[in-house]
Amino acid sequence: METLQPADIAYWLFLISLGTTLGITVGAIPGLTGAMLIALTLPLTYSMQASEAMMLLVSMYVGSVSGGLITATLLRMPGTPASVMTTLDGYPLAKSGRPGRALGLGIMASFAGGMISCGFLVTLARPMADLSTKFGPFEFFSLVMMALVLIATVGGNSLSRALFSGLFGILCAMPGVAEATGEVRLTFGFEELNGGLKLLPVLIGLFAVSQAITEILHLGETAERIEVRDEKLFPPLADWLQHGWNMFRSALIGTWIGILPGIGANIGSVAAYSTARSFSKKPELFGHGSEEGIVASESANNATVGGALIPLVAMGIPGSVIDAILLGALVLHGLQPGPLLFKNSPDLVYTIMGTYAVANVVMLLFLLLAAKHLARLVDVPRQLLIPVVLTFCIVGSYALGNRFFDVWVMLLFGLVGFGMERFRIPLAPFVIGFVLGPVAEANLSAGLMSSGGSWLPLVTRPLSLTFLLLSLGMVAVPLYVRRQQTQPG
């Protein structure tokens, strides 16, 4: 075993600190997202070792979720979708003359939620990976189908839009060589499509370019800022004790919601916020500056990060859009995500876990030092910011294979992402469908070859049947409930 050198440790700490601070900074700018930052950074990690790349990307993930609380509290503009619930109580509390109190509670809850979910990541990932090694190809196919259905059923207010998005993602993953036959399909005469659509240009287009288009349409918008005076942001021990149970309960909710593929931090914060209100002795304060609401929202949305990493490292199933990008990063570095990751690259798995823990500490320190100043980032003219973002988009897509075809793919999916959001079609089911579609096809093909072409093992193998029945139930129950609601009387 190699002896760690101080220079190596210093470099790793630098990467984690850089990633976390960049993530917080981007998360604090309304309109920019963690998915955009990580997608743009991915090409820069090609020359890095896989462990170093994951340090940078995972720490960006942690920072981007945390940074949104700054503008949500001081500007009433959630920097990230996960901070929407924080806006409901953070801004009223700040406007009432206690902005430092609002920020301090949010920072405290963010750190607590992250560290609690880190404990679950460390304890649950290995058992889940060991369990999933017992899965055959039919079980993995059924599991992926269940994940896709789950994503569709929670991917927005409209089940039909979410299903369309997921199926569209699977369709876009089909050009190239067919897994079962080895034949080239759906290339429409473009030789560049023989290898399929690359993940990186698609992601950059969907999130970065589409967001840039949206920002161009909203140039000139401003928001009223609340100044933070010389207030101490770090809450005293009494606050930790007072809100301790709420933080733990909300972190628990966030972690388990994070484990479910495709739901995301925004749903986690909504669920924890609603639970906190139900158990609160002062529910009437929620939406008017409730400290419990801030704690519940921030604890849960940071905990979803650790929860979402569990199925990623244990089974190779991304729990969120950013996890899908991280899954792509592992593939780009020649690693096989899933249960064998613990066996083949255990050091990388523990690097991800360690990075997550250290990034939460860095996040706490950076926010305590810089939270008062980060709200000024919203003053950066979008006329300057958007050209820089678009330049990084083009360079990142071109660097993937040194061909302009990927740039055109990126621009096309920028328009696709913009159009989907205008019609309220969620992007998460598309991305997860695009990533998991080939996985489902590969496992189904392997299963059919092992069974001589018989589909019966899908329903005769207990685990496979269980996953399929759960999938059917997750589609049938919402449809039944909606039908009952629409019936007269």
KEFI-68115 format. One record per residue (C-alpha): residue number from 0; residue in one letter; x, y, z. Coordinates in Angstrom, 1 decimal. Example, Ala and Ser with C-alpha at 12.3 -4.5 7.8 and 13.67 -1.06 7.14 Angstrom:
2
{doke 0, A, {12.3, -4.5, 7.8}}
{doke 1, S, {13.7, -1.1, 7.1}}
***
This chain:
489
{doke 0, M, {0.0, 0.0, 0.0}}
{doke 1, E, {1.4, 3.4, -1.0}}
{doke 2, T, {2.2, 5.9, 1.8}}
{doke 3, L, {0.3, 9.1, 1.5}}
{doke 4, Q, {2.4, 12.1, 1.0}}
{doke 5, P, {1.5, 15.5, 2.6}}
{doke 6, A, {1.5, 17.0, -1.0}}
{doke 7, D, {-1.1, 14.5, -2.0}}
{doke 8, I, {-3.3, 15.3, 0.9}}
{doke 9, A, {-2.9, 19.0, 0.3}}
{doke 10, Y, {-3.9, 18.6, -3.3}}
{doke 11, W, {-7.0, 16.5, -2.4}}
{doke 12, L, {-8.1, 19.1, 0.1}}
{doke 13, F, {-7.5, 21.8, -2.5}}
{doke 14, L, {-9.7, 19.9, -5.0}}
{doke 15, I, {-12.5, 19.5, -2.5}}
{doke 16, S, {-12.3, 23.1, -1.3}}
{doke 17, L, {-12.3, 24.3, -4.9}}
{doke 18, G, {-15.3, 22.2, -5.9}}
{doke 19, T, {-17.3, 23.1, -2.8}}
{doke 20, T, {-16.7, 26.8, -3.1}}
{doke 21, L, {-17.5, 26.8, -6.9}}
{doke 22, G, {-20.6, 24.8, -6.2}}
{doke 23, I, {-21.8, 27.2, -3.5}}
{doke 24, T, {-21.0, 30.2, -5.7}}
{doke 25, V, {-22.9, 28.8, -8.7}}
{doke 26, G, {-25.8, 27.7, -6.4}}
{doke 27, A, {-26.0, 31.2, -5.1}}
{doke 28, I, {-26.6, 32.7, -8.5}}
{doke 29, P, {-30.2, 32.3, -9.6}}
{doke 30, G, {-30.4, 30.6, -13.0}}
{doke 31, L, {-27.2, 28.7, -12.7}}
{doke 32, T, {-27.4, 25.1, -11.4}}
{doke 33, G, {-25.2, 22.4, -10.0}}
{doke 34, A, {-26.0, 20.2, -13.0}}
{doke 35, M, {-24.8, 22.9, -15.4}}
{doke 36, L, {-21.5, 23.4, -13.4}}
{doke 37, I, {-20.7, 19.7, -13.2}}
{doke 38, A, {-21.6, 19.1, -16.9}}
{doke 39, L, {-19.3, 21.9, -17.9}}
{doke 40, T, {-16.5, 20.7, -15.6}}
{doke 41, L, {-16.6, 17.1, -16.7}}
{doke 42, P, {-14.4, 17.6, -19.8}}
{doke 43, L, {-11.8, 19.2, -17.6}}
{doke 44, T, {-11.5, 16.0, -15.6}}
{doke 45, Y, {-10.3, 13.8, -18.6}}
{doke 46, S, {-6.7, 14.3, -17.6}}
{doke 47, M, {-7.3, 13.6, -13.9}}
{doke 48, Q, {-7.3, 10.3, -12.2}}
{doke 49, A, {-10.8, 8.9, -11.5}}
{doke 50, S, {-10.5, 9.5, -7.7}}
{doke 51, E, {-9.4, 13.1, -8.2}}
{doke 52, A, {-12.2, 13.8, -10.7}}
{doke 53, M, {-14.8, 12.4, -8.3}}
{doke 54, M, {-13.4, 14.6, -5.5}}
{doke 55, L, {-14.0, 17.7, -7.6}}
{doke 56, L, {-17.4, 16.7, -8.9}}
{doke 57, V, {-18.9, 15.3, -5.7}}
{doke 58, S, {-17.8, 18.4, -3.7}}
{doke 59, M, {-19.4, 20.6, -6.4}}
{doke 60, Y, {-22.6, 18.6, -5.9}}
{doke 61, V, {-22.5, 19.3, -2.2}}
{doke 62, G, {-21.8, 23.0, -2.6}}
{doke 63, S, {-24.4, 23.6, -5.3}}
{doke 64, V, {-27.2, 22.3, -3.2}}
{doke 65, S, {-26.1, 24.4, -0.2}}
{doke 66, G, {-25.5, 27.7, -2.0}}
{doke 67, G, {-29.1, 28.2, -2.9}}
{doke 68, L, {-30.0, 29.2, 0.6}}
{doke 69, I, {-28.1, 32.5, 0.4}}
{doke 70, T, {-30.2, 34.1, -2.3}}
{doke 71, A, {-33.4, 32.3, -1.1}}
{doke 72, T, {-33.0, 34.0, 2.3}}
{doke 73, L, {-31.7, 37.4, 1.3}}
{doke 74, L, {-33.2, 38.0, -2.2}}
{doke 75, R, {-36.3, 35.8, -2.2}}
{doke 76, M, {-34.8, 34.1, -5.3}}
{doke 77, P, {-34.0, 30.4, -4.7}}
{doke 78, G, {-30.6, 29.8, -6.2}}
{doke 79, T, {-31.5, 26.2, -6.8}}
{doke 80, P, {-34.9, 24.4, -6.9}}
{doke 81, A, {-34.1, 22.7, -3.6}}
{doke 82, S, {-34.1, 26.1, -1.9}}
{doke 83, V, {-37.7, 27.0, -2.8}}
{doke 84, M, {-39.1, 25.9, 0.6}}
{doke 85, T, {-36.3, 27.9, 2.3}}
{doke 86, T, {-37.6, 31.0, 0.6}}
{doke 87, L, {-41.0, 30.7, 2.3}}
{doke 88, D, {-39.6, 31.3, 5.8}}
{doke 89, G, {-36.0, 32.4, 5.3}}
{doke 90, Y, {-36.9, 35.6, 3.5}}
{doke 91, P, {-39.7, 36.7, 5.9}}
{doke 92, L, {-37.4, 36.0, 8.9}}
{doke 93, A, {-34.6, 38.0, 7.2}}
{doke 94, K, {-37.0, 40.9, 6.3}}
{doke 95, S, {-38.2, 41.1, 9.9}}
{doke 96, G, {-34.7, 42.3, 10.9}}
{doke 97, R, {-33.0, 39.0, 11.6}}
{doke 98, P, {-31.1, 38.0, 8.3}}
{doke 99, G, {-28.1, 36.7, 10.3}}
{doke 100, R, {-30.4, 34.4, 12.3}}
{doke 101, A, {-32.1, 33.1, 9.1}}
{doke 102, L, {-28.7, 32.4, 7.4}}
{doke 103, G, {-27.2, 30.8, 10.5}}
{doke 104, L, {-30.1, 28.4, 11.0}}
{doke 105, G, {-29.9, 27.4, 7.3}}
{doke 106, I, {-26.2, 26.8, 7.4}}
{doke 107, M, {-26.5, 24.8, 10.6}}
{doke 108, A, {-29.2, 22.6, 9.2}}
{doke 109, S, {-27.4, 22.2, 5.9}}
{doke 110, F, {-24.3, 20.9, 7.7}}
{doke 111, A, {-26.3, 18.6, 10.0}}
{doke 112, G, {-28.3, 17.1, 7.2}}
{doke 113, G, {-25.2, 16.5, 5.1}}
{doke 114, M, {-23.4, 14.7, 8.0}}
{doke 115, I, {-26.4, 12.6, 9.0}}
{doke 116, S, {-26.9, 11.4, 5.5}}
{doke 117, C, {-23.1, 10.7, 5.3}}
{doke 118, G, {-23.5, 8.2, 8.1}}
{doke 119, F, {-26.2, 6.4, 6.1}}
{doke 120, L, {-24.0, 6.5, 3.0}}
{doke 121, V, {-21.2, 4.8, 4.8}}
{doke 122, T, {-23.4, 2.2, 6.5}}
{doke 123, L, {-25.9, 1.3, 3.8}}
{doke 124, A, {-23.9, 1.4, 0.5}}
{doke 125, R, {-21.9, -1.8, 1.1}}
{doke 126, P, {-24.8, -4.0, 2.2}}
{doke 127, M, {-26.9, -2.8, -0.8}}
{doke 128, A, {-24.0, -3.5, -3.1}}
{doke 129, D, {-23.6, -7.0, -1.6}}
{doke 130, L, {-27.3, -7.6, -2.0}}
{doke 131, S, {-27.3, -6.4, -5.6}}
{doke 132, T, {-24.5, -8.8, -6.6}}
{doke 133, K, {-27.1, -11.6, -6.2}}
{doke 134, F, {-29.1, -10.0, -9.0}}
{doke 135, G, {-29.1, -11.6, -12.4}}
{doke 136, P, {-29.8, -9.8, -15.7}}
{doke 137, F, {-33.6, -10.2, -15.3}}
{doke 138, E, {-33.5, -8.7, -11.8}}
{doke 139, F, {-31.5, -5.8, -13.0}}
{doke 140, F, {-33.8, -5.2, -16.0}}
{doke 141, S, {-36.9, -5.2, -13.7}}
{doke 142, L, {-35.1, -2.9, -11.2}}
{doke 143, V, {-34.3, -0.4, -13.9}}
{doke 144, M, {-37.9, -0.6, -15.1}}
{doke 145, M, {-39.0, 0.1, -11.6}}
{doke 146, A, {-36.6, 3.1, -11.3}}
{doke 147, L, {-37.9, 4.5, -14.6}}
{doke 148, V, {-41.5, 4.2, -13.6}}
{doke 149, L, {-40.8, 5.7, -10.2}}
{doke 150, I, {-39.1, 8.6, -11.8}}
{doke 151, A, {-42.1, 9.1, -14.2}}
{doke 152, T, {-44.7, 9.0, -11.4}}
{doke 153, V, {-42.9, 11.6, -9.3}}
{doke 154, G, {-41.3, 13.6, -12.1}}
{doke 155, G, {-43.9, 16.4, -12.1}}
{doke 156, N, {-47.6, 17.1, -11.7}}
{doke 157, S, {-48.4, 15.4, -15.0}}
{doke 158, L, {-47.9, 11.7, -15.2}}
{doke 159, S, {-48.2, 11.7, -19.0}}
{doke 160, R, {-45.6, 14.4, -19.4}}
{doke 161, A, {-43.1, 12.6, -17.1}}
{doke 162, L, {-43.7, 9.3, -19.0}}
{doke 163, F, {-43.2, 11.0, -22.3}}
{doke 164, S, {-40.0, 12.6, -21.0}}
{doke 165, G, {-38.6, 9.2, -19.9}}
{doke 166, L, {-39.6, 7.4, -23.1}}
{doke 167, F, {-38.1, 10.2, -25.1}}
{doke 168, G, {-34.8, 9.8, -23.2}}
{doke 169, I, {-34.8, 6.1, -24.0}}
{doke 170, L, {-35.5, 6.8, -27.7}}
{doke 171, C, {-32.5, 9.3, -27.8}}
{doke 172, A, {-30.3, 6.6, -26.4}}
{doke 173, M, {-31.1, 4.1, -29.1}}
{doke 174, P, {-29.1, 5.4, -32.1}}
{doke 175, G, {-25.9, 3.4, -32.6}}
{doke 176, V, {-25.1, -0.3, -32.3}}
{doke 177, A, {-28.0, -2.5, -31.0}}
{doke 178, E, {-27.0, -4.4, -27.9}}
{doke 179, A, {-28.8, -7.6, -28.9}}
{doke 180, T, {-27.9, -7.9, -32.6}}
{doke 181, G, {-24.8, -5.8, -33.1}}
{doke 182, E, {-26.5, -3.9, -36.0}}
{doke 183, V, {-26.3, -0.2, -36.5}}
{doke 184, R, {-29.7, 1.5, -36.1}}
{doke 185, L, {-31.4, 4.9, -36.2}}
{doke 186, T, {-28.4, 6.8, -37.5}}
{doke 187, F, {-30.3, 8.3, -40.4}}
{doke 188, G, {-27.1, 8.2, -42.5}}
{doke 189, F, {-24.9, 10.1, -40.0}}
{doke 190, E, {-21.7, 8.1, -39.5}}
{doke 191, E, {-21.1, 10.1, -36.3}}
{doke 192, L, {-24.1, 8.4, -34.8}}
{doke 193, N, {-22.6, 4.9, -35.1}}
{doke 194, G, {-21.4, 5.3, -31.6}}
{doke 195, G, {-24.7, 6.8, -30.3}}
{doke 196, L, {-25.3, 10.2, -28.9}}
{doke 197, K, {-22.7, 11.1, -26.3}}
{doke 198, L, {-23.8, 11.8, -22.8}}
{doke 199, L, {-21.8, 15.0, -22.3}}
{doke 200, P, {-23.1, 17.1, -25.2}}
{doke 201, V, {-26.7, 16.0, -24.4}}
{doke 202, L, {-26.3, 17.0, -20.7}}
{doke 203, I, {-24.6, 20.4, -21.5}}
{doke 204, G, {-27.3, 21.2, -24.0}}
{doke 205, L, {-30.2, 20.2, -21.7}}
{doke 206, F, {-29.0, 22.1, -18.7}}
{doke 207, A, {-26.5, 24.8, -19.6}}
{doke 208, V, {-27.6, 25.9, -23.1}}
{doke 209, S, {-31.3, 25.8, -22.3}}
{doke 210, Q, {-30.7, 27.8, -19.1}}
{doke 211, A, {-28.7, 30.3, -21.1}}
{doke 212, I, {-31.6, 30.8, -23.5}}
{doke 213, T, {-34.0, 31.3, -20.6}}
{doke 214, E, {-31.7, 33.8, -19.0}}
{doke 215, I, {-31.4, 35.8, -22.2}}
{doke 216, L, {-35.2, 36.1, -22.1}}
{doke 217, H, {-35.1, 37.5, -18.6}}
{doke 218, L, {-32.3, 40.1, -18.9}}
{doke 219, G, {-32.7, 43.2, -16.8}}
{doke 220, E, {-34.6, 41.6, -13.9}}
{doke 221, T, {-33.5, 42.6, -10.4}}
{doke 222, A, {-34.4, 41.8, -6.9}}
{doke 223, E, {-34.5, 43.7, -3.5}}
{doke 224, R, {-31.5, 42.7, -1.4}}
{doke 225, I, {-31.4, 42.5, 2.4}}
{doke 226, E, {-28.1, 43.5, 3.9}}
{doke 227, V, {-26.5, 41.4, 6.7}}
{doke 228, R, {-24.9, 43.5, 9.3}}
{doke 229, D, {-22.2, 42.4, 11.8}}
{doke 230, E, {-24.2, 39.4, 13.0}}
{doke 231, K, {-22.7, 36.1, 14.2}}
{doke 232, L, {-23.9, 33.4, 11.9}}
{doke 233, F, {-22.9, 30.3, 13.8}}
{doke 234, P, {-25.8, 29.4, 16.0}}
{doke 235, P, {-25.2, 28.7, 19.7}}
{doke 236, L, {-25.4, 25.3, 21.3}}
{doke 237, A, {-29.0, 26.1, 22.5}}
{doke 238, D, {-30.2, 26.3, 18.9}}
{doke 239, W, {-28.6, 22.9, 18.1}}
{doke 240, L, {-30.5, 21.4, 21.0}}
{doke 241, Q, {-33.7, 23.2, 20.3}}
{doke 242, H, {-33.8, 22.1, 16.6}}
{doke 243, G, {-31.9, 18.8, 17.0}}
{doke 244, W, {-34.9, 16.5, 16.6}}
{doke 245, N, {-36.3, 18.5, 13.6}}
{doke 246, M, {-32.9, 18.3, 11.9}}
{doke 247, F, {-32.5, 14.6, 12.4}}
{doke 248, R, {-36.1, 13.8, 11.3}}
{doke 249, S, {-35.7, 16.0, 8.2}}
{doke 250, A, {-32.3, 14.6, 7.4}}
{doke 251, L, {-33.8, 11.1, 7.7}}
{doke 252, I, {-36.6, 12.0, 5.3}}
{doke 253, G, {-34.2, 13.6, 2.9}}
{doke 254, T, {-31.9, 10.6, 2.9}}
{doke 255, W, {-34.6, 8.1, 2.1}}
{doke 256, I, {-36.2, 10.3, -0.5}}
{doke 257, G, {-32.7, 10.8, -2.0}}
{doke 258, I, {-32.3, 7.0, -2.3}}
{doke 259, L, {-35.4, 6.8, -4.5}}
{doke 260, P, {-34.2, 7.4, -8.1}}
{doke 261, G, {-35.1, 10.6, -9.7}}
{doke 262, I, {-37.1, 12.4, -7.0}}
{doke 263, G, {-34.5, 15.0, -6.0}}
{doke 264, A, {-33.7, 17.5, -3.3}}
{doke 265, N, {-36.7, 19.7, -4.0}}
{doke 266, I, {-39.2, 16.9, -3.2}}
{doke 267, G, {-37.1, 16.0, -0.1}}
{doke 268, S, {-37.4, 19.5, 1.2}}
{doke 269, V, {-41.1, 19.7, 0.5}}
{doke 270, A, {-41.7, 16.4, 2.4}}
{doke 271, A, {-39.6, 17.4, 5.4}}
{doke 272, Y, {-41.2, 20.9, 5.5}}
{doke 273, S, {-44.7, 19.4, 5.5}}
{doke 274, T, {-43.8, 16.9, 8.2}}
{doke 275, A, {-42.2, 19.7, 10.3}}
{doke 276, R, {-45.4, 21.8, 10.0}}
{doke 277, S, {-47.6, 18.8, 10.9}}
{doke 278, F, {-45.6, 18.2, 14.2}}
{doke 279, S, {-45.0, 21.9, 15.0}}
{doke 280, K, {-46.5, 23.5, 18.1}}
{doke 281, K, {-46.7, 26.7, 16.0}}
{doke 282, P, {-47.8, 25.7, 12.5}}
{doke 283, E, {-49.3, 29.1, 11.9}}
{doke 284, L, {-45.8, 30.6, 11.7}}
{doke 285, F, {-44.8, 28.5, 8.7}}
{doke 286, G, {-44.6, 30.7, 5.6}}
{doke 287, H, {-44.2, 33.8, 7.8}}
{doke 288, G, {-40.6, 33.3, 9.1}}
{doke 289, S, {-40.7, 30.0, 11.0}}
{doke 290, E, {-37.3, 28.8, 12.2}}
{doke 291, E, {-38.5, 25.2, 12.1}}
{doke 292, G, {-39.4, 25.6, 8.4}}
{doke 293, I, {-35.9, 26.8, 7.5}}
{doke 294, V, {-34.3, 24.0, 9.5}}
{doke 295, A, {-36.5, 21.3, 7.9}}
{doke 296, S, {-36.0, 22.5, 4.3}}
{doke 297, E, {-32.2, 22.9, 4.5}}
{doke 298, S, {-31.6, 19.8, 6.5}}
{doke 299, A, {-33.6, 17.6, 4.1}}
{doke 300, N, {-32.3, 19.0, 0.8}}
{doke 301, N, {-28.7, 18.5, 1.8}}
{doke 302, A, {-29.4, 15.0, 3.1}}
{doke 303, T, {-30.8, 14.0, -0.3}}
{doke 304, V, {-27.3, 14.3, -1.7}}
{doke 305, G, {-25.9, 11.6, 0.5}}
{doke 306, G, {-29.1, 9.5, 0.0}}
{doke 307, A, {-28.8, 9.8, -3.8}}
{doke 308, L, {-25.1, 8.7, -3.7}}
{doke 309, I, {-26.1, 5.4, -2.1}}
{doke 310, P, {-27.8, 3.7, -5.1}}
{doke 311, L, {-25.2, 5.3, -7.4}}
{doke 312, V, {-22.2, 3.6, -5.7}}
{doke 313, A, {-24.1, 0.4, -4.7}}
{doke 314, M, {-26.1, -0.4, -7.8}}
{doke 315, G, {-25.0, 2.0, -10.5}}
{doke 316, I, {-28.5, 3.6, -10.5}}
{doke 317, P, {-28.4, 7.4, -10.4}}
{doke 318, G, {-30.7, 8.9, -7.7}}
{doke 319, S, {-30.9, 12.4, -9.3}}
{doke 320, V, {-29.9, 14.3, -12.5}}
{doke 321, I, {-26.5, 15.2, -11.0}}
{doke 322, D, {-25.9, 11.6, -10.1}}
{doke 323, A, {-26.6, 10.7, -13.7}}
{doke 324, I, {-23.8, 13.0, -14.7}}
{doke 325, L, {-21.6, 11.5, -12.0}}
{doke 326, L, {-22.5, 8.1, -13.4}}
{doke 327, G, {-21.3, 9.3, -16.8}}
{doke 328, A, {-18.1, 10.6, -15.2}}
{doke 329, L, {-17.3, 7.1, -13.9}}
{doke 330, V, {-18.0, 5.6, -17.4}}
{doke 331, L, {-15.8, 8.2, -19.0}}
{doke 332, H, {-12.9, 7.2, -16.7}}
{doke 333, G, {-13.3, 3.5, -17.7}}
{doke 334, L, {-15.0, 2.3, -14.5}}
{doke 335, Q, {-18.0, 0.1, -14.2}}
{doke 336, P, {-20.7, 1.6, -12.0}}
{doke 337, G, {-22.7, -0.8, -9.9}}
{doke 338, P, {-22.2, -3.6, -7.4}}
{doke 339, L, {-18.8, -4.5, -8.8}}
{doke 340, L, {-17.4, -1.0, -8.1}}
{doke 341, F, {-16.9, -2.1, -4.5}}
{doke 342, K, {-15.0, -5.1, -5.6}}
{doke 343, N, {-13.0, -3.6, -8.4}}
{doke 344, S, {-12.4, -0.1, -7.2}}
{doke 345, P, {-13.0, 0.0, -3.4}}
{doke 346, D, {-10.6, 2.9, -3.0}}
{doke 347, L, {-12.8, 5.1, -5.3}}
{doke 348, V, {-16.0, 4.3, -3.3}}
{doke 349, Y, {-14.3, 5.3, -0.1}}
{doke 350, T, {-12.9, 8.4, -1.8}}
{doke 351, I, {-16.5, 9.4, -2.7}}
{doke 352, M, {-17.6, 8.8, 0.9}}
{doke 353, G, {-14.7, 10.7, 2.4}}
{doke 354, T, {-15.1, 13.6, -0.1}}
{doke 355, Y, {-18.8, 13.9, 0.8}}
{doke 356, A, {-17.9, 14.2, 4.5}}
{doke 357, V, {-15.1, 16.7, 4.0}}
{doke 358, A, {-17.1, 18.8, 1.5}}
{doke 359, N, {-19.8, 19.3, 4.1}}
{doke 360, V, {-17.2, 20.6, 6.6}}
{doke 361, V, {-15.8, 23.0, 3.9}}
{doke 362, M, {-19.3, 24.1, 3.0}}
{doke 363, L, {-19.9, 25.0, 6.7}}
{doke 364, L, {-16.7, 27.0, 7.0}}
{doke 365, F, {-17.1, 28.8, 3.7}}
{doke 366, L, {-20.7, 29.8, 4.2}}
{doke 367, L, {-20.0, 31.1, 7.7}}
{doke 368, L, {-17.2, 33.3, 6.3}}
{doke 369, A, {-18.7, 34.3, 3.0}}
{doke 370, A, {-22.5, 34.2, 3.3}}
{doke 371, K, {-22.8, 37.9, 3.9}}
{doke 372, H, {-21.1, 38.7, 0.6}}
{doke 373, L, {-22.4, 36.0, -1.7}}
{doke 374, A, {-25.7, 37.7, -2.3}}
{doke 375, R, {-23.8, 40.3, -4.3}}
{doke 376, L, {-23.2, 37.7, -7.0}}
{doke 377, V, {-26.7, 38.4, -8.3}}
{doke 378, D, {-25.4, 41.8, -9.4}}
{doke 379, V, {-23.1, 40.2, -12.0}}
{doke 380, P, {-24.5, 41.4, -15.3}}
{doke 381, R, {-26.1, 38.5, -17.2}}
{doke 382, Q, {-24.9, 40.1, -20.4}}
{doke 383, L, {-21.3, 39.2, -19.3}}
{doke 384, L, {-22.2, 35.8, -17.7}}
{doke 385, I, {-24.1, 34.2, -20.5}}
{doke 386, P, {-21.4, 34.5, -23.2}}
{doke 387, V, {-18.9, 32.9, -20.8}}
{doke 388, V, {-21.2, 30.0, -20.0}}
{doke 389, L, {-21.9, 29.4, -23.8}}
{doke 390, T, {-18.2, 29.5, -24.5}}
{doke 391, F, {-17.6, 26.8, -21.9}}
{doke 392, C, {-20.5, 24.8, -23.4}}
{doke 393, I, {-18.9, 24.8, -26.9}}
{doke 394, V, {-15.4, 24.1, -25.7}}
{doke 395, G, {-16.5, 21.3, -23.4}}
{doke 396, S, {-18.6, 19.6, -26.1}}
{doke 397, Y, {-15.9, 19.9, -28.8}}
{doke 398, A, {-13.2, 18.6, -26.4}}
{doke 399, L, {-15.1, 15.3, -26.0}}
{doke 400, G, {-14.1, 13.9, -29.4}}
{doke 401, N, {-12.6, 16.9, -31.2}}
{doke 402, R, {-15.5, 17.1, -33.6}}
{doke 403, F, {-18.1, 19.8, -34.3}}
{doke 404, F, {-20.9, 17.2, -34.6}}
{doke 405, D, {-21.0, 17.1, -30.7}}
{doke 406, V, {-21.3, 20.9, -30.7}}
{doke 407, W, {-24.3, 20.6, -33.0}}
{doke 408, V, {-25.8, 17.9, -30.7}}
{doke 409, M, {-25.3, 20.2, -27.7}}
{doke 410, L, {-27.1, 23.1, -29.4}}
{doke 411, L, {-29.9, 20.8, -30.6}}
{doke 412, F, {-30.5, 19.5, -27.1}}
{doke 413, G, {-30.3, 23.1, -25.8}}
{doke 414, L, {-33.3, 23.9, -27.9}}
{doke 415, V, {-34.9, 20.6, -26.8}}
{doke 416, G, {-34.4, 21.3, -23.1}}
{doke 417, F, {-35.7, 24.9, -23.5}}
{doke 418, G, {-38.8, 23.6, -25.3}}
{doke 419, M, {-39.4, 20.9, -22.7}}
{doke 420, E, {-39.3, 23.3, -19.9}}
{doke 421, R, {-41.6, 25.8, -21.7}}
{doke 422, F, {-44.2, 23.0, -22.0}}
{doke 423, R, {-43.5, 21.9, -18.3}}
{doke 424, I, {-42.0, 18.6, -19.4}}
{doke 425, P, {-39.6, 17.6, -16.6}}
{doke 426, L, {-36.0, 17.0, -17.6}}
{doke 427, A, {-35.1, 14.5, -14.9}}
{doke 428, P, {-37.0, 11.5, -16.4}}
{doke 429, F, {-35.4, 12.3, -19.8}}
{doke 430, V, {-31.9, 12.1, -18.4}}
{doke 431, I, {-32.5, 9.0, -16.3}}
{doke 432, G, {-34.1, 7.4, -19.3}}
{doke 433, F, {-31.2, 8.3, -21.5}}
{doke 434, V, {-28.7, 6.8, -19.0}}
{doke 435, L, {-30.7, 3.8, -17.8}}
{doke 436, G, {-32.3, 2.8, -21.2}}
{doke 437, P, {-29.1, 1.2, -22.5}}
{doke 438, V, {-28.6, -0.5, -19.1}}
{doke 439, A, {-32.1, -2.1, -19.3}}
{doke 440, E, {-31.5, -3.2, -22.9}}
{doke 441, A, {-28.1, -4.7, -22.1}}
{doke 442, N, {-29.5, -6.7, -19.2}}
{doke 443, L, {-32.6, -7.8, -21.0}}
{doke 444, S, {-30.4, -9.0, -23.9}}
{doke 445, A, {-28.1, -10.9, -21.6}}
{doke 446, G, {-31.1, -12.5, -19.8}}
{doke 447, L, {-32.8, -13.6, -23.0}}
{doke 448, M, {-29.5, -15.1, -24.3}}
{doke 449, S, {-29.1, -17.0, -21.0}}
{doke 450, S, {-32.7, -18.3, -21.1}}
{doke 451, G, {-32.7, -19.3, -24.7}}
{doke 452, G, {-35.0, -16.5, -25.7}}
{doke 453, S, {-37.6, -17.2, -23.0}}
{doke 454, W, {-39.2, -14.2, -21.2}}
{doke 455, L, {-40.6, -16.4, -18.4}}
{doke 456, P, {-37.8, -15.7, -15.9}}
{doke 457, L, {-39.1, -12.1, -15.7}}
{doke 458, V, {-42.1, -13.4, -13.8}}
{doke 459, T, {-40.8, -16.7, -12.4}}
{doke 460, R, {-37.8, -15.3, -10.6}}
{doke 461, P, {-39.2, -13.8, -7.3}}
{doke 462, L, {-37.1, -10.6, -7.2}}
{doke 463, S, {-37.8, -9.8, -10.8}}
{doke 464, L, {-41.5, -10.4, -10.3}}
{doke 465, T, {-41.5, -8.2, -7.2}}
{doke 466, F, {-39.9, -5.3, -9.0}}
{doke 467, L, {-42.3, -5.6, -12.0}}
{doke 468, L, {-45.4, -5.7, -9.7}}
{doke 469, L, {-44.1, -2.7, -7.8}}
{doke 470, S, {-43.7, -0.9, -11.2}}
{doke 471, L, {-47.3, -1.7, -12.2}}
{doke 472, G, {-48.5, -0.6, -8.8}}
{doke 473, M, {-46.7, 2.7, -9.0}}
{doke 474, V, {-48.5, 3.4, -12.3}}
{doke 475, A, {-51.9, 2.0, -11.4}}
{doke 476, V, {-52.3, 3.7, -8.0}}
{doke 477, P, {-51.9, 7.3, -9.2}}
{doke 478, L, {-54.1, 6.6, -12.2}}
{doke 479, Y, {-56.8, 5.1, -9.9}}
{doke 480, V, {-56.6, 8.1, -7.5}}
{doke 481, R, {-56.9, 10.6, -10.3}}
{doke 482, R, {-59.8, 8.8, -11.8}}
{doke 483, Q, {-61.6, 8.8, -8.4}}
{doke 484, Q, {-61.0, 12.5, -8.1}}
{doke 485, T, {-62.4, 13.3, -11.5}}
{doke 486, Q, {-65.6, 11.2, -11.0}}
{doke 487, P, {-68.7, 13.3, -10.1}}
{doke 488, G, {-70.1, 12.9, -6.6}}
***
